[in-house]
């Protein structure tokens, strides 16, 4: 199952970019044998600052046809890492070939795009900077692959 992280904004070089690259490399390496990956990031940018509606249009264009759509949203489901791993495994096992996970911009995800989602995930009731959400999401993808592979990375 290919994983597409469709995100608003450009992540410049720095500690967040280093962490994202590291976790995606680990995910690809661990997930390959499990039928997970590769993972890639598709960045979109509303250079004219037209708002969430314009960002949603750009995000829609970045989502592969037929992909299961998941949004990162504060109103989404709060999950444990094992629950997230099981969800990824379930999507893979039911024939999902492409999974698109959307991270919105500073104002979140346009309600119309949120309504199109197959699933919504929240990292809790706090609002996180969208660049940190990238780091947290890529780490959770790696953790999920580790859990599914039985590796000792995740401890409860």
C-alpha atoms as an extended CHARMM CRD file, in Angstrom:
* protein
*
       156  EXT
         1         1  UNK       CA              0.0000000000        0.0000000000        0.0000000000  PROA      1               0.0000000000
         2         2  UNK       CA              1.5700000000        3.2340000000       -1.1300000000  PROA      2               0.0000000000
         3         3  UNK       CA              1.3220000000        6.1060000000        1.3450000000  PROA      3               0.0000000000
         4         4  UNK       CA              1.0080000000        9.6760000000        0.0990000000  PROA      4               0.0000000000
         5         5  UNK       CA              1.3310000000       12.4980000000        2.6090000000  PROA      5               0.0000000000
         6         6  UNK       CA             -0.4410000000       15.3880000000        0.9090000000  PROA      6               0.0000000000
         7         7  UNK       CA              0.4650000000       18.5070000000        2.8340000000  PROA      7               0.0000000000
         8         8  UNK       CA              0.1040000000       22.2660000000        2.6800000000  PROA      8               0.0000000000
         9         9  UNK       CA              3.3520000000       24.2120000000        2.8180000000  PROA      9               0.0000000000
        10        10  UNK       CA              6.9950000000       23.5950000000        2.1170000000  PROA      10              0.0000000000
        11        11  UNK       CA              9.2260000000       22.1020000000        4.7590000000  PROA      11              0.0000000000
        12        12  UNK       CA             12.5650000000       23.8710000000        4.5740000000  PROA      12              0.0000000000
        13        13  UNK       CA             15.7950000000       22.2460000000        5.6670000000  PROA      13              0.0000000000
        14        14  UNK       CA             16.1590000000       22.0370000000        9.4050000000  PROA      14              0.0000000000
        15        15  UNK       CA             15.4940000000       19.6790000000       12.2890000000  PROA      15              0.0000000000
        16        16  UNK       CA             11.9000000000       18.9060000000       11.2710000000  PROA      16              0.0000000000
        17        17  UNK       CA             12.9520000000       17.9900000000        7.7140000000  PROA      17              0.0000000000
        18        18  UNK       CA             15.7570000000       15.8010000000        9.0580000000  PROA      18              0.0000000000
        19        19  UNK       CA             13.3390000000       13.9400000000       11.3370000000  PROA      19              0.0000000000
        20        20  UNK       CA             10.7280000000       13.4980000000        8.5970000000  PROA      20              0.0000000000
        21        21  UNK       CA             13.3460000000       12.1190000000        6.1870000000  PROA      21              0.0000000000
        22        22  UNK       CA             14.6840000000        9.7450000000        8.8380000000  PROA      22              0.0000000000
        23        23  UNK       CA             11.2560000000        8.3800000000        9.8020000000  PROA      23              0.0000000000
        24        24  UNK       CA             10.1830000000        7.9610000000        6.1720000000  PROA      24              0.0000000000
        25        25  UNK       CA             13.3820000000        6.0500000000        5.4200000000  PROA      25              0.0000000000
        26        26  UNK       CA             12.7440000000        3.8110000000        8.4260000000  PROA      26              0.0000000000
        27        27  UNK       CA              9.1020000000        3.3160000000        7.4100000000  PROA      27              0.0000000000
        28        28  UNK       CA             10.0500000000        2.3620000000        3.8630000000  PROA      28              0.0000000000
        29        29  UNK       CA             12.7050000000       -0.0670000000        5.0870000000  PROA      29              0.0000000000
        30        30  UNK       CA             10.4780000000       -1.6930000000        7.7220000000  PROA      30              0.0000000000
        31        31  UNK       CA              7.2180000000       -1.5510000000        5.7840000000  PROA      31              0.0000000000
        32        32  UNK       CA              8.4720000000       -2.9830000000        2.4910000000  PROA      32              0.0000000000
        33        33  UNK       CA              8.2590000000       -6.6080000000        3.6830000000  PROA      33              0.0000000000
        34        34  UNK       CA              4.8080000000       -5.9070000000        5.1050000000  PROA      34              0.0000000000
        35        35  UNK       CA              3.3190000000       -4.4910000000        1.9170000000  PROA      35              0.0000000000
        36        36  UNK       CA              3.4770000000       -0.9440000000        3.2910000000  PROA      36              0.0000000000
        37        37  UNK       CA              5.1110000000        1.8400000000        1.3440000000  PROA      37              0.0000000000
        38        38  UNK       CA              6.7830000000        3.4680000000       -0.1970000000  PROA      38              0.0000000000
        39        39  UNK       CA              5.7650000000        6.7160000000        1.4200000000  PROA      39              0.0000000000
        40        40  UNK       CA              6.1760000000       10.0720000000       -0.2410000000  PROA      40              0.0000000000
        41        41  UNK       CA              5.3520000000       13.6590000000        0.5590000000  PROA      41              0.0000000000
        42        42  UNK       CA              3.4670000000       15.8430000000       -1.8890000000  PROA      42              0.0000000000
        43        43  UNK       CA              3.6760000000       19.5090000000       -0.8940000000  PROA      43              0.0000000000
        44        44  UNK       CA              1.2020000000       22.0670000000       -2.1920000000  PROA      44              0.0000000000
        45        45  UNK       CA              1.3320000000       25.7800000000       -1.6540000000  PROA      45              0.0000000000
        46        46  UNK       CA             -1.3040000000       28.4520000000       -2.1890000000  PROA      46              0.0000000000
        47        47  UNK       CA              1.0880000000       31.1850000000       -3.2490000000  PROA      47              0.0000000000
        48        48  UNK       CA             -1.7390000000       33.7010000000       -3.5990000000  PROA      48              0.0000000000
        49        49  UNK       CA             -2.9840000000       33.0830000000       -0.0340000000  PROA      49              0.0000000000
        50        50  UNK       CA             -6.5710000000       32.5010000000       -1.1190000000  PROA      50              0.0000000000
        51        51  UNK       CA             -7.4240000000       30.4480000000        1.9720000000  PROA      51              0.0000000000
        52        52  UNK       CA             -8.5470000000       26.9750000000        2.9180000000  PROA      52              0.0000000000
        53        53  UNK       CA            -10.7610000000       26.5350000000       -0.1470000000  PROA      53              0.0000000000
        54        54  UNK       CA             -7.8280000000       27.0880000000       -2.4910000000  PROA      54              0.0000000000
        55        55  UNK       CA             -5.6370000000       24.8100000000       -0.3670000000  PROA      55              0.0000000000
        56        56  UNK       CA             -8.3370000000       22.1230000000       -0.5640000000  PROA      56              0.0000000000
        57        57  UNK       CA             -8.3870000000       22.3680000000       -4.3630000000  PROA      57              0.0000000000
        58        58  UNK       CA             -4.6060000000       21.9650000000       -4.4970000000  PROA      58              0.0000000000
        59        59  UNK       CA             -4.7460000000       19.0400000000       -2.0640000000  PROA      59              0.0000000000
        60        60  UNK       CA             -7.4520000000       17.2910000000       -4.1150000000  PROA      60              0.0000000000
        61        61  UNK       CA             -5.1940000000       17.4620000000       -7.1700000000  PROA      61              0.0000000000
        62        62  UNK       CA             -2.3700000000       15.8230000000       -5.1950000000  PROA      62              0.0000000000
        63        63  UNK       CA             -4.4440000000       12.8330000000       -4.0690000000  PROA      63              0.0000000000
        64        64  UNK       CA             -4.0770000000        9.7700000000       -6.3250000000  PROA      64              0.0000000000
        65        65  UNK       CA             -7.2680000000        8.5770000000       -8.0070000000  PROA      65              0.0000000000
        66        66  UNK       CA             -8.9930000000        5.9070000000       -5.9610000000  PROA      66              0.0000000000
        67        67  UNK       CA             -6.9160000000        6.5510000000       -2.8390000000  PROA      67              0.0000000000
        68        68  UNK       CA             -8.4060000000        6.1150000000        0.6180000000  PROA      68              0.0000000000
        69        69  UNK       CA             -8.5090000000        9.6290000000        2.0450000000  PROA      69              0.0000000000
        70        70  UNK       CA             -7.5030000000       10.2710000000        5.6430000000  PROA      70              0.0000000000
        71        71  UNK       CA             -7.3460000000       13.7570000000        7.1320000000  PROA      71              0.0000000000
        72        72  UNK       CA             -5.4100000000       14.9120000000       10.1480000000  PROA      72              0.0000000000
        73        73  UNK       CA             -7.9580000000       16.9700000000       12.0240000000  PROA      73              0.0000000000
        74        74  UNK       CA             -8.5090000000       18.0020000000       15.6250000000  PROA      74              0.0000000000
        75        75  UNK       CA            -12.0630000000       16.5910000000       15.3500000000  PROA      75              0.0000000000
        76        76  UNK       CA            -10.7780000000       13.1910000000       14.2330000000  PROA      76              0.0000000000
        77        77  UNK       CA            -10.3890000000        9.9480000000       16.1310000000  PROA      77              0.0000000000
        78        78  UNK       CA             -7.7350000000        9.8410000000       18.8350000000  PROA      78              0.0000000000
        79        79  UNK       CA             -5.9410000000        6.5070000000       18.5230000000  PROA      79              0.0000000000
        80        80  UNK       CA             -3.2520000000        4.5680000000       20.3080000000  PROA      80              0.0000000000
        81        81  UNK       CA             -0.2090000000        3.6080000000       18.2730000000  PROA      81              0.0000000000
        82        82  UNK       CA             -1.2870000000       -0.0780000000       18.1420000000  PROA      82              0.0000000000
        83        83  UNK       CA             -4.7720000000        1.0130000000       16.9920000000  PROA      83              0.0000000000
        84        84  UNK       CA             -3.2100000000        3.1000000000       14.2210000000  PROA      84              0.0000000000
        85        85  UNK       CA             -0.9790000000        0.1710000000       13.2150000000  PROA      85              0.0000000000
        86        86  UNK       CA             -3.9950000000       -2.1390000000       13.0720000000  PROA      86              0.0000000000
        87        87  UNK       CA             -5.9210000000        0.4030000000       10.9940000000  PROA      87              0.0000000000
        88        88  UNK       CA             -3.0650000000        0.6020000000        8.4730000000  PROA      88              0.0000000000
        89        89  UNK       CA             -2.9090000000       -3.1810000000        8.3830000000  PROA      89              0.0000000000
        90        90  UNK       CA             -6.6720000000       -3.4180000000        7.8580000000  PROA      90              0.0000000000
        91        91  UNK       CA             -6.5790000000       -0.9460000000        4.9650000000  PROA      91              0.0000000000
        92        92  UNK       CA             -3.7020000000       -2.8630000000        3.3870000000  PROA      92              0.0000000000
        93        93  UNK       CA             -5.4060000000       -6.2140000000        3.9260000000  PROA      93              0.0000000000
        94        94  UNK       CA             -8.6740000000       -5.0660000000        2.3620000000  PROA      94              0.0000000000
        95        95  UNK       CA             -6.9440000000       -4.1380000000       -0.8880000000  PROA      95              0.0000000000
        96        96  UNK       CA             -6.2120000000       -0.4440000000       -0.4390000000  PROA      96              0.0000000000
        97        97  UNK       CA             -3.4220000000        0.3420000000       -2.8970000000  PROA      97              0.0000000000
        98        98  UNK       CA             -3.0560000000        4.0430000000       -2.1730000000  PROA      98              0.0000000000
        99        99  UNK       CA             -3.5490000000        5.8250000000        1.1310000000  PROA      99              0.0000000000
       100       100  UNK       CA             -3.5460000000        9.6290000000        1.0660000000  PROA      100             0.0000000000
       101       101  UNK       CA             -3.1060000000       11.3230000000        4.4320000000  PROA      101             0.0000000000
       102       102  UNK       CA             -3.8030000000       15.0480000000        4.3100000000  PROA      102             0.0000000000
       103       103  UNK       CA             -2.2830000000       17.6630000000        6.6000000000  PROA      103             0.0000000000
       104       104  UNK       CA             -3.8170000000       21.0860000000        6.1470000000  PROA      104             0.0000000000
       105       105  UNK       CA             -2.2410000000       24.4870000000        6.5140000000  PROA      105             0.0000000000
       106       106  UNK       CA             -2.1730000000       26.8330000000        9.4660000000  PROA      106             0.0000000000
       107       107  UNK       CA             -5.9750000000       27.1950000000        9.4160000000  PROA      107             0.0000000000
       108       108  UNK       CA             -6.6880000000       23.4770000000        9.0950000000  PROA      108             0.0000000000
       109       109  UNK       CA             -8.5730000000       21.5970000000        6.4000000000  PROA      109             0.0000000000
       110       110  UNK       CA            -11.4570000000       23.0610000000        4.4530000000  PROA      110             0.0000000000
       111       111  UNK       CA            -14.7730000000       21.5530000000        5.6460000000  PROA      111             0.0000000000
       112       112  UNK       CA            -15.6320000000       20.3700000000        2.1250000000  PROA      112             0.0000000000
       113       113  UNK       CA            -12.4400000000       18.2890000000        1.9060000000  PROA      113             0.0000000000
       114       114  UNK       CA            -12.8770000000       17.0500000000        5.4650000000  PROA      114             0.0000000000
       115       115  UNK       CA            -16.3710000000       15.8380000000        4.4960000000  PROA      115             0.0000000000
       116       116  UNK       CA            -14.8790000000       13.7840000000        1.6260000000  PROA      116             0.0000000000
       117       117  UNK       CA            -12.5260000000       11.8920000000        3.9440000000  PROA      117             0.0000000000
       118       118  UNK       CA            -12.8920000000        8.1890000000        4.6350000000  PROA      118             0.0000000000
       119       119  UNK       CA            -11.3410000000        8.6660000000        8.0630000000  PROA      119             0.0000000000
       120       120  UNK       CA            -10.0780000000       11.4680000000       10.3130000000  PROA      120             0.0000000000
       121       121  UNK       CA             -7.2730000000       11.1870000000       12.8640000000  PROA      121             0.0000000000
       122       122  UNK       CA             -6.4420000000       13.5440000000       15.7060000000  PROA      122             0.0000000000
       123       123  UNK       CA             -3.2580000000       13.8000000000       17.7240000000  PROA      123             0.0000000000
       124       124  UNK       CA             -5.3440000000       15.0000000000       20.6570000000  PROA      124             0.0000000000
       125       125  UNK       CA             -7.3440000000       18.0290000000       21.6760000000  PROA      125             0.0000000000
       126       126  UNK       CA             -4.3590000000       20.3660000000       21.4080000000  PROA      126             0.0000000000
       127       127  UNK       CA             -3.6940000000       22.0780000000       18.1200000000  PROA      127             0.0000000000
       128       128  UNK       CA             -0.2300000000       21.3200000000       16.7190000000  PROA      128             0.0000000000
       129       129  UNK       CA              1.7940000000       23.3200000000       14.2010000000  PROA      129             0.0000000000
       130       130  UNK       CA              1.3220000000       21.6070000000       10.8490000000  PROA      130             0.0000000000
       131       131  UNK       CA              5.0840000000       21.1720000000       10.4060000000  PROA      131             0.0000000000
       132       132  UNK       CA              5.3020000000       19.2720000000       13.7050000000  PROA      132             0.0000000000
       133       133  UNK       CA              2.3300000000       17.1370000000       12.6770000000  PROA      133             0.0000000000
       134       134  UNK       CA              4.4610000000       15.9340000000        9.7490000000  PROA      134             0.0000000000
       135       135  UNK       CA              7.1470000000       14.7710000000       12.1550000000  PROA      135             0.0000000000
       136       136  UNK       CA              4.6330000000       13.1250000000       14.4780000000  PROA      136             0.0000000000
       137       137  UNK       CA              2.8000000000       11.4140000000       11.6070000000  PROA      137             0.0000000000
       138       138  UNK       CA              5.9390000000       10.0440000000        9.9710000000  PROA      138             0.0000000000
       139       139  UNK       CA              7.1230000000        8.7370000000       13.3370000000  PROA      139             0.0000000000
       140       140  UNK       CA              3.7550000000        7.0270000000       13.8520000000  PROA      140             0.0000000000
       141       141  UNK       CA              3.9590000000        5.4710000000       10.3760000000  PROA      141             0.0000000000
       142       142  UNK       CA              7.3470000000        4.0120000000       11.2740000000  PROA      142             0.0000000000
       143       143  UNK       CA              6.0540000000        2.9190000000       14.6790000000  PROA      143             0.0000000000
       144       144  UNK       CA              3.0430000000        1.2500000000       13.0160000000  PROA      144             0.0000000000
       145       145  UNK       CA              5.2810000000       -0.6850000000       10.6360000000  PROA      145             0.0000000000
       146       146  UNK       CA              7.4450000000       -1.7050000000       13.5960000000  PROA      146             0.0000000000
       147       147  UNK       CA              4.3980000000       -2.8860000000       15.5410000000  PROA      147             0.0000000000
       148       148  UNK       CA              3.0950000000       -4.8860000000       12.5790000000  PROA      148             0.0000000000
       149       149  UNK       CA              6.5060000000       -6.4720000000       12.0590000000  PROA      149             0.0000000000
       150       150  UNK       CA              6.8690000000       -7.4210000000       15.7220000000  PROA      150             0.0000000000
       151       151  UNK       CA              9.9940000000       -5.2790000000       16.1470000000  PROA      151             0.0000000000
       152       152  UNK       CA             10.8050000000       -3.9960000000       19.6320000000  PROA      152             0.0000000000
       153       153  UNK       CA             10.6650000000       -0.2600000000       18.7600000000  PROA      153             0.0000000000
       154       154  UNK       CA              7.2280000000        0.1340000000       20.3400000000  PROA      154             0.0000000000
       155       155  UNK       CA              6.8860000000       -0.6770000000       24.0180000000  PROA      155             0.0000000000
       156       156  UNK       CA              3.7450000000       -0.3940000000       26.0780000000  PROA      156             0.0000000000
